Amino acid sequence: MMKSGKKRVRRKSTYITVPNVFTALNIFCGFLAVVQIVNANYVNAAWLIFLATVFDALDGRIARATGQSNEFGLQMDSLGDVISAGLAPALLVHQIYLYRLHPPVGLILAFFPLLFAAFRLARYNVYTMQQGKSSDYLGLPAPSAAVTIAGFVILHNELQWEPMLSALVGIVPLISLLMASTIRYDGIPNFNLKEKGSNRVKLIVTLVGILAFLITPRYVLFPFMALYIIFGIVKAVVSILRQEPDADITIIAEERKDSYPTP
């Protein structure tokens, strides 16, 4: 009896890991962002959404580096992203502009980031458990979509150009549908300059983006994310024109039982 009790304690303790602490910080930032939105502090909320995505990126890399990746961490990470990359951005775009649209148009558009983020994360979990983690992403990652919205709000606050907010009518459904698409987006490159080919190019672009962000973050975040989104679309279109295998662009692809594409 004593031995079985010790085993149960050991099994439960595996859930308390460093990566899961970062996941908890991701969730906490999402919660704080919602609180800031309720209090009409939209720029603060946007920065908290960005910070949540930083913690989201760190928990995965720490889990793989320390060999602590497991299904529990995968599920908890996705549940956290539903809050920080789904609920918080959806509420942000509703409160900052979309509520002005004739009901229920604004409400439905604001719901899109939450709905498609949940769809994207559920699909990601299924494919990851089937095939393992891939170096790229099937569909726009939910945190990338959230940072795009956050960067837009931050840039608008700097420019103080009110008509700019009307662009959310097009931006919100576009990035929402991209989350559910089969367009492939590049993942974070390996931070190793010795690697040649596409990884080196992606690493240089990423480092330049980080440097520009450190110099003028308010003006760089949204344009950088917009280029990332456009590059994925252009790459998919080029693949179709070249008639490369699996180069189709589908919104909410049907699940096939015989095979699962990588996430």
C-alpha positions, -999 to 999 in steps of 0.1 A, spaced: 0 0 0 28 24 8 45 17 -25 14 23 -46 8 56 -27 43 68 -36 37 59 -72 5 80 -73 24 110 -59 52 106 -84 28 104 -113 10 136 -102 42 155 -97 52 150 -133 25 176 -142 43 203 -123 72 211 -147 90 242 -159 73 242 -193 39 241 -176 49 270 -154 54 290 -186 21 278 -199 5 291 -167 21 325 -173 7 324 -208 -28 318 -194 -23 345 -167 -13 371 -194 -44 362 -213 -65 367 -182 -49 400 -175 -55 411 -211 -92 404 -207 -92 424 -175 -75 453 -192 -100 452 -221 -129 453 -197 -112 485 -182 -108 499 -217 -70 497 -215 -66 483 -250 -29 490 -256 -20 473 -223 -42 444 -233 -24 442 -267 10 440 -251 -2 414 -227 -14 393 -256 21 397 -271 37 387 -239 15 356 -237 27 344 -271 63 348 -258 56 325 -229 38 302 -253 69 299 -275 92 294 -245 72 266 -229 74 244 -261 111 250 -266 119 244 -230 98 212 -230 117 198 -260 151 209 -247 145 192 -213 127 162 -227 96 171 -207 72 170 -237 40 150 -230 3 149 -239 -7 168 -207 16 197 -216 2 197 -252 -34 199 -240 -27 225 -213 -8 246 -238 -37 246 -263 -63 254 -236 -41 283 -226 -39 295 -261 -77 295 -264 -77 322 -238 -47 343 -247 -48 338 -285 -85 333 -289 -107 350 -263 -85 380 -256 -80 391 -292 -117 384 -300 -128 406 -271 -102 433 -280 -114 437 -316 -150 438 -304 -145 465 -278 -121 487 -298 -142 488 -330 -164 459 -342 -192 467 -316 -199 498 -338 -211 476 -367 -248 468 -371 -257 439 -349 -251 410 -351 -224 416 -378 -198 430 -353 -205 403 -328 -201 375 -353 -169 390 -367 -154 394 -332 -163 358 -325 -142 345 -355 -108 348 -338 -120 327 -308 -139 301 -329 -111 295 -355 -84 296 -328 -102 268 -310 -106 249 -343 -69 254 -352 -57 243 -318 -79 212 -318 -67 202 -353 -31 208 -342 -34 185 -312 -49 157 -333 -22 159 -359 6 162 -334 -5 131 -315 -8 112 -348 24 124 -365 45 143 -339 55 179 -340 65 193 -374 89 221 -383 62 241 -400 25 247 -393 -7 237 -411 -26 270 -411 -17 303 -395 -8 296 -358 -33 310 -334 -6 330 -314 6 345 -347 -30 356 -355 -33 371 -320 0 390 -323 -12 404 -356 -43 418 -340 -23 431 -310 3 447 -333 -25 464 -352 -40 479 -321 -6 491 -309 2 507 -343 -32 524 -344 -25 539 -309 8 554 -322 -6 567 -355 -39 579 -339 -57 576 -373 -93 567 -365 -103 554 -400 -75 528 -397 -98 508 -373 -122 501 -401 -96 477 -416 -104 453 -388 -136 444 -408 -113 427 -434 -83 418 -412 -103 398 -386 -121 374 -409 -89 370 -431 -66 359 -403 -94 338 -387 -99 318 -419 -61 315 -424 -60 296 -391 -84 270 -405 -67 268 -439 -41 243 -451 -16 270 -460 17 261 -445 36 286 -423 72 284 -413 80 276 -377 107 293 -355 141 286 -371 169 268 -353 192 294 -338 223 279 -355 241 299 -382 260 268 -392 229 254 -408 226 263 -444 197 267 -468 163 279 -458 169 278 -420 198 303 -423 176 327 -444 147 324 -419 171 329 -390 186 360 -405 151 375 -412 141 366 -377 171 382 -361 166 414 -382 130 414 -371 140 411 -335 165 439 -338 140 462 -355 115 453 -328 139 462 -300 145 496 -317 110 506 -324 85 479 -312 53 498 -317 59 503 -354 75 470 -363 52 444 -347 22 446 -371 41 451 -404 64 421 -395 34 399 -388 16 411 -420 47 402 -440 47 367 -424 11 362 -433 15 375 -469 46 353 -474 27 322 -465 -1 330 -489 24 339 -517 43 307 -511 11 286 -513 0 303 -545 35 297 -561 33 260 -551 -1 257 -568 12 274 -600 42 250 -600 17 221 -594 37 208 -565 23 178 -545 -2 187 -517 -1 224 -528 -38 231 -523 -54 259 -503 -84 246 -483 -104 263 -456 -113 238 -429 -99 207 -446 -118 175 -443 -103 149 -419 -91 117 -436 -89 85 -416 -62 70 -437 -36 97 -432 -30 129 -412 -10 158 -424 16 172 -401 4 202 -380 
